[in-house]
Amino acid sequence: MDAYRRNFIKLSAITAISLLMNGCGDGEDCREEGTPPGVLTVALYPEEDMVEHTAKRMILEFNKMISPLIFDGIILLDGKTELPIPGYTVAYDSGNPSGHRIAINLSDEFHLKESWKYTILVTEKVRSVCGATLPEAVTLNVVTSSRDPFGAVESEESQRSKIMIISDLHMNEQRACDEGYSLFTENGALLVEFLEYVRNSKQIKELVILGDLMDMWVVPMAYHTYHDGIGDTEAYFRAVAEADVNKEVIAKINQIANEGDIRFSYVPGNHDMLFTKEIFHTIFPNGHWQGGAPGTGVYSPETAVVCEHGHNYDLFNAPDSVTTSGSLLPPGYFITRIYATGNLKSTEKLSIKPQSTENKSAKLIYTTAWAAAVIAINIPNFDLTKPQIYTHVDGYTEQYSSNSARDIYSQNIGENWQKRQKINGVRYPNPEIIGILNGTGKYFWFGTLEYSAAAQYFSPSGSDTNIVVFGHTHEAMLKKDSVTHNKIYANSGTWIDGKYLNGDALTATCIVLNTSASSGSDLDNATLYQAVNQGGKVVLKKIDEKVLDHS
């Protein structure tokens, strides 16, 4: 006798005993004449609308014990395909003897599609043992989870539909690695293996890097950016590409781009805002440059999806072609130079006292934020008035103190911020307080850049953008927008060393998009992963997953 028949006999016996001893088993006594049967209700069990795409059954839970009968044709499963779903049976849940749960069991031959919506129709013919019925037929929606983009797929499922997004690697030159101020020293081997998995994936159609692949800002203030044969910006970026920890990563990206199965697209960030299309193509000949206004870019890899680095909304880090003629460098460049000094191997950290600032609206907000940033860097005995920041980069030729660098921007910071945003292509400019809060990384909605994503792409009347992905903050996240709830905001996080991250922020993260436009599903799916090394193999650990239903 097979297991199914044994379970059915067992459950029938349990049902009969329950009826004899306890009536209906649901608080009603069917034996008393005139007792109303009540109303039947049904829900998914557990009460979640997402199941793993590998699941072989779905469970329904009723509020009353269900009458033993043949459920075929009474409880129906539909996947919105041209053909009916084959090979499923409906029976009591063998793992629960109460009689309240009914299982839809899928055959071994049938596999749920990933990120797909299925409907379960429970008709009015379902009865409780006491005769309770549903007021009307009930339709329950079930969404399946996404599939690991590195996993194997059946040949008939080999359609490439997924977009892999990473950002904020912050690769630096060999000097930075040798002297301890590079932010990217520990994840090189992991990233190479990760990219090899991307390359071999049969599901991924595009690799997008959202800025700060290379870093021209993290240079100690007393160091010359151009040195030892590095005479200009192009030579600097080429030196970064050739550093020991970086060169295999660059080679793997180029292998992906050159083979042509997966498109490689790049959107510039703030730490590589001097990375031009021409320089980009000297390093990645077959890559796709997605820059727009100098020092920034907006990219839509698919309809209703927008990708940016995110620095356009950060007053300290958005390109600034207004303050100093012939330069794009914003205030954050100088603060980063000070920050890089604090990363040197020989530096200990002590406190600094900020200088007083003038009490003038936008200027006060800006100078106070500058002082707070410098205090947080915490360099011992740091003299805020001593000229010690060497430049000779992007139109700057002088040697600056912290205060004099601050004052370059402070006089017209509010007025210039509005001009900067328009030049940088921001459609709905933010006030300076929002720009400053966006740069702090501390305040809900602002430090995460969620507010600006919603203001630019979700809230405007007639917006057809459903998913926005930023980088820049170094904090990976994935959530339904707090205002609309029918849009997704994602941040791809970072690959820098964990010691440079705040709180519980993760390193080696990525966002994978699988939208209805490519998959044929009713759903847009966004999944946040962290790459981890398990026994010499790269594994994607799923952190979160969100779907939008467009049916």
KOLKE-79723 format. One record per residue (C-alpha): y, x, z. Coordinates in steps of 0.25 Angstrom, whole numbers, padded with zeros to 4 digits, always signed. Last residue first. Layout:
REM residues N
YXZ/...
This chain:
REM residues 551
+0168-0008-0052/+0178+0004-0049/+0171+0008-0036/+0177+0021-0030/+0168+0030-0022/+0169+0041-0011/+0160+0052-0006/+0161+0061+0005/+0156+0075+0010/+0144+0077+0001/+0138+0091+0003/+0136+0098-0010/+0125+0108-0009/+0126+0123-0015/+0113+0130-0013/+0111+0143-0005/+0104+0136+0006/+0115+0125+0007/+0129+0130+0003/+0139+0119+0004/+0148+0112-0006/+0156+0101+0000/+0157+0087-0007/+0166+0076-0009/+0162+0064-0018/+0171+0055-0027/+0164+0044-0034/+0171+0034-0044/+0162+0022-0045/+0158+0011-0055/+0149+0022-0061/+0149+0027-0075/+0149+0041-0070/+0161+0047-0077/+0172+0036-0076/+0166+0031-0063/+0169+0044-0056/+0161+0055-0051/+0170+0064-0043/+0165+0076-0035/+0174+0082-0025/+0172+0096-0019/+0171+0104-0006/+0169+0119-0003/+0177+0119+0010/+0177+0108+0020/+0189+0103+0029/+0185+0101+0043/+0197+0107+0050/+0206+0115+0040/+0201+0125+0030/+0203+0140+0028/+0191+0144+0036/+0182+0136+0026/+0185+0145+0015/+0191+0138+0003/+0183+0129-0006/+0192+0116-0005/+0194+0101-0004/+0191+0092-0016/+0200+0081-0011/+0197+0067-0014/+0205+0054-0014/+0198+0042-0019/+0204+0028-0023/+0200+0014-0019/+0204+0015-0005/+0219+0013-0009/+0226+0018+0003/+0217+0028+0010/+0211+0034-0003/+0196+0034-0002/+0192+0048+0003/+0187+0061-0001/+0191+0074+0006/+0191+0089+0005/+0201+0096+0013/+0207+0109+0006/+0220+0101+0004/+0222+0106-0011/+0212+0097-0018/+0214+0084-0024/+0205+0073-0030/+0211+0059-0033/+0201+0048-0037/+0205+0033-0042/+0217+0036-0051/+0221+0023-0059/+0235+0022-0053/+0241+0009-0057/+0251+0009-0045/+0252+0022-0038/+0243+0023-0025/+0231+0031-0030/+0236+0043-0038/+0248+0049-0033/+0250+0042-0019/+0235+0042-0016/+0234+0057-0020/+0246+0060-0012/+0241+0053+0001/+0227+0060+0000/+0234+0073+0000/+0224+0077+0012/+0236+0083+0019/+0244+0070+0016/+0234+0058+0018/+0232+0063+0032/+0240+0074+0037/+0236+0089+0039/+0235+0096+0025/+0249+0100+0027/+0253+0100+0012/+0252+0085+0010/+0261+0083+0022/+0272+0092+0015/+0271+0084+0002/+0271+0071+0009/+0284+0075+0017/+0290+0080+0003/+0289+0066-0003/+0278+0063-0013/+0280+0063-0028/+0272+0052-0036/+0268+0057-0049/+0266+0072-0045/+0267+0080-0058/+0270+0093-0052/+0285+0092-0057/+0286+0079-0050/+0281+0084-0037/+0289+0097-0037/+0302+0089-0039/+0299+0080-0027/+0296+0092-0019/+0309+0099-0023/+0317+0088-0017/+0310+0089-0004/+0309+0105-0003/+0323+0107-0007/+0327+0118+0003/+0313+0121+0008/+0307+0127-0004/+0311+0142-0004/+0313+0140+0011/+0298+0141+0014/+0297+0154+0007/+0309+0159+0015/+0303+0155+0028/+0289+0161+0025/+0296+0174+0020/+0297+0177+0006/+0296+0189-0004/+0302+0186-0017/+0297+0185-0031/+0293+0170-0033/+0291+0165-0047/+0276+0162-0047/+0272+0174-0038/+0280+0187-0034/+0277+0182-0020/+0276+0190-0007/+0278+0182+0006/+0283+0192+0017/+0298+0189+0018/+0299+0188+0034/+0305+0175+0039/+0292+0168+0044/+0287+0180+0051/+0272+0178+0054/+0268+0185+0067/+0254+0181+0065/+0251+0171+0054/+0248+0157+0058/+0246+0149+0045/+0249+0136+0052/+0262+0141+0056/+0266+0143+0041/+0261+0129+0038/+0269+0123+0049/+0282+0131+0045/+0281+0126+0031/+0279+0111+0036/+0291+0113+0044/+0299+0118+0032/+0294+0107+0023/+0297+0096+0033/+0311+0102+0037/+0315+0104+0022/+0311+0089+0019/+0320+0084+0030/+0330+0095+0035/+0329+0101+0049/+0330+0115+0046/+0318+0123+0050/+0314+0132+0062/+0305+0144+0059/+0290+0142+0062/+0283+0150+0074/+0271+0158+0070/+0257+0158+0077/+0246+0168+0076/+0235+0171+0066/+0229+0184+0064/+0230+0191+0050/+0221+0202+0045/+0211+0194+0037/+0223+0188+0029/+0223+0173+0030/+0236+0171+0037/+0242+0179+0025/+0237+0168+0016/+0244+0157+0024/+0258+0164+0021/+0255+0164+0006/+0251+0150+0008/+0264+0146+0014/+0271+0153+0002/+0263+0145-0008/+0264+0132+0000/+0279+0132-0003/+0277+0129-0018/+0274+0140-0029/+0277+0134-0043/+0287+0145-0047/+0297+0147-0059/+0309+0142-0052/+0307+0140-0037/+0308+0127-0030/+0305+0118-0041/+0291+0123-0047/+0284+0120-0034/+0269+0117-0036/+0264+0108-0025/+0259+0116-0012/+0269+0114-0001/+0273+0100-0005/+0259+0096-0007/+0257+0084-0016/+0255+0093-0029/+0245+0101-0021/+0234+0091-0023/+0225+0099-0032/+0224+0087-0042/+0213+0078-0047/+0215+0064-0052/+0203+0054-0055/+0206+0040-0061/+0201+0045-0075/+0194+0058-0075/+0197+0072-0073/+0211+0069-0069/+0219+0081-0066/+0232+0084-0060/+0238+0098-0060/+0247+0108-0052/+0254+0121-0053/+0262+0119-0065/+0261+0104-0069/+0247+0100-0074/+0235+0108-0072/+0221+0104-0076/+0216+0116-0082/+0202+0115-0088/+0193+0127-0087/+0187+0134-0099/+0194+0147-0098/+0194+0147-0083/+0201+0160-0079/+0210+0162-0090/+0211+0147-0091/+0217+0145-0078/+0228+0156-0081/+0232+0148-0093/+0232+0134-0085/+0240+0140-0074/+0236+0144-0060/+0250+0146-0053/+0246+0133-0045/+0234+0141-0040/+0236+0138-0025/+0243+0125-0028/+0231+0119-0036/+0228+0119-0051/+0218+0108-0057/+0206+0114-0064/+0195+0108-0073/+0181+0113-0076/+0173+0104-0085/+0158+0104-0083/+0148+0105-0094/+0158+0115-0101/+0150+0128-0098/+0163+0136-0097/+0169+0128-0086/+0157+0129-0077/+0156+0143-0080/+0171+0145-0078/+0169+0139-0064/+0158+0148-0061/+0165+0160-0065/+0177+0156-0056/+0168+0154-0044/+0161+0168-0047/+0175+0175-0048/+0180+0169-0035/+0174+0176-0023/+0175+0190-0030/+0189+0188-0035/+0190+0186-0050/+0196+0172-0051/+0207+0176-0041/+0211+0188-0049/+0212+0179-0061/+0221+0170-0053/+0230+0182-0050/+0230+0188-0064/+0235+0175-0069/+0246+0174-0058/+0251+0188-0061/+0250+0203-0059/+0236+0204-0052/+0234+0219-0054/+0234+0223-0039/+0244+0212-0034/+0250+0198-0038/+0250+0189-0026/+0257+0200-0017/+0252+0200-0003/+0262+0198+0009/+0261+0183+0009/+0246+0183+0009/+0240+0176-0004/+0234+0162-0004/+0243+0157-0015/+0236+0161-0028/+0223+0154-0025/+0213+0150-0035/+0205+0137-0036/+0217+0130-0030/+0216+0118-0038/+0207+0106-0041/+0195+0112-0047/+0188+0101-0056/+0174+0103-0061/+0170+0093-0071/+0157+0086-0076/+0148+0087-0064/+0135+0079-0064/+0125+0089-0071/+0129+0100-0061/+0126+0114-0064/+0140+0119-0065/+0144+0112-0052/+0132+0118-0045/+0137+0132-0050/+0151+0128-0045/+0145+0126-0031/+0138+0139-0032/+0151+0146-0035/+0158+0139-0024/+0148+0143-0014/+0149+0157-0018/+0164+0157-0017/+0165+0149-0004/+0169+0160+0006/+0181+0167+0000/+0191+0156-0004/+0203+0156+0005/+0207+0170+0002/+0215+0177+0013/+0204+0187+0018/+0209+0200+0012/+0197+0202+0002/+0197+0188-0003/+0212+0187-0005/+0211+0201-0012/+0200+0195-0021/+0209+0184-0026/+0209+0170-0021/+0201+0157-0023/+0208+0145-0017/+0196+0136-0019/+0204+0123-0018/+0197+0113-0027/+0184+0106-0031/+0181+0094-0040/+0168+0091-0046/+0169+0080-0056/+0156+0072-0059/+0152+0064-0071/+0142+0073-0079/+0130+0064-0084/+0117+0070-0080/+0111+0057-0075/+0101+0055-0085/+0096+0069-0083/+0094+0066-0068/+0103+0073-0059/+0102+0086-0050/+0113+0087-0039/+0125+0095-0040/+0134+0083-0041/+0128+0077-0029/+0126+0062-0032/+0137+0052-0028/+0133+0041-0019/+0129+0027-0023/+0137+0014-0021/+0131+0001-0017/+0138-0012-0019/+0133-0025-0013/+0133-0038-0020/+0130-0050-0011/+0125-0064-0016/+0131-0075-0009/+0131-0081+0005/+0119-0073+0008/+0107-0080+0013/+0101-0083+0027/+0087-0090+0026/+0081-0085+0039/+0073-0074+0033/+0086-0070+0027/+0088-0073+0012/+0092-0066-0001/+0093-0075-0012/+0108-0074-0011/+0108-0061-0019/+0110-0047-0014/+0116-0039-0026/+0116-0024-0024/+0126-0017-0032/+0125-0002-0036/+0137+0007-0038/+0135+0021-0043/+0139+0035-0037/+0126+0040-0041/+0116+0032-0048/+0104+0026-0040/+0091+0031-0044/+0079+0022-0049/+0065+0028-0052/+0062+0029-0037/+0064+0014-0036/+0076+0009-0028/+0074+0001-0015/+0084-0010-0012/+0081-0012+0003/+0083-0024+0012/+0088-0024+0026/+0088-0035+0036/+0073-0036+0037/+0073-0029+0050/+0062-0019+0047/+0071-0008+0042/+0066+0004+0034/+0058-0004+0024/+0071-0011+0019/+0066-0024+0014/+0064-0025-0001/+0072-0023-0014/+0066-0015-0025/+0072-0006-0035/+0067-0001-0048/+0077-0003-0059/+0092-0006-0058/+0096-0016-0069/+0100-0009-0082/+0115-0009-0087/+0119-0002-0074/+0128-0009-0063/+0118-0003-0053/+0112-0016-0048/+0103-0019-0036/+0098-0033-0034/+0094-0041-0021/+0088-0054-0025/+0081-0051-0038/+0070-0042-0030/+0071-0046-0015/+0057-0052-0014/+0057-0059+0000/+0057-0056+0014/+0069-0064+0020/+0080-0055+0025/+0083-0053+0040/+0097-0055+0042/+0110-0047+0041/+0106-0041+0028/+0105-0026+0026/+0104-0020+0011/+0098-0006+0009/+0098+0002-0003/+0087+0011-0008/+0083+0024-0015/+0096+0031-0012/+0099+0044-0021/+0113+0039-0024/+0116+0038-0010/+0121+0025-0005/+0135+0020-0004/+0140+0006+0000/+0138+0008+0015/+0133-0002+0025/+0120+0005+0027/+0114-0005+0023/+0121-0013+0012/+0125-0027+0016/+0119-0041+0017/+0123-0054+0023/+0115-0067+0026/+0121-0079+0031/+0115-0088+0042/+0101-0095+0042/+0106-0107+0049/+0096-0111+0060/+0093-0126+0058/+0078-0125+0063/+0076-0113+0072/+0065-0104+0065/+0075-0095+0058/+0080-0089+0070/+0092-0081+0068/+0097-0068+0074/+0092-0059+0063/+0078-0057+0066/+0075-0070+0058/+0066-0076+0068/+0063-0065+0079/+0048-0065+0081/+0042-0072+0069/+0053-0067+0059/+0052-0053+0064/+0037-0053+0063/+0038-0058+0049/+0049-0048+0045/+0041-0036+0051/+0029-0040+0043/+0037-0041+0030/+0043-0028+0033/+0029-0021+0035/+0023-0028+0023/+0035-0023+0014/+0034-0009+0020/+0020-0008+0017/+0022-0013+0003/+0033-0003+0000/+0025+0008+0006/+0013+0006-0004/+0000+0000+0000/
